[in-house]
Amino acid sequence: MVLALLTGCATAGAGTEGACAAFRPIYISRGDQLSDGTAEQLLAHNETGARLCGWGAAE
């Protein structure tokens, strides 16, 4: 679902500002217990945000 929303900001310019401002990278802690599927979804979310919204390692 999040990926579907982020694809709306795939174009450069003003179209990226609204959706990219609404989403942030998802961080996990060492104590989190993730299934493989959840980990893959989090990675996809963060990679999409990095590509479309310019999230960097410092985010």
TACOR-V664525 format. One record per backbone hydrogen bond with DSSP energy under -1.0 kcal/mol. CO is the residue of the C=O (numbers start at 1). NH is the residue of the N-H. If there is no record, write none. Layout:
co->CO nh->NH
co->CO nh->NH
//
This chain:
co->1 nh->5
co->2 nh->6
co->3 nh->7
co->5 nh->8
co->6 nh->9
co->7 nh->10
co->13 nh->16
co->16 nh->20
co->17 nh->21
co->29 nh->32
co->35 nh->39
co->36 nh->40
co->37 nh->41
co->38 nh->42
co->39 nh->43
co->40 nh->44
co->41 nh->45
co->42 nh->46
co->43 nh->47
co->44 nh->48
co->45 nh->49
co->46 nh->50
co->47 nh->51
co->48 nh->52
co->49 nh->53
co->49 nh->55
co->56 nh->59
//
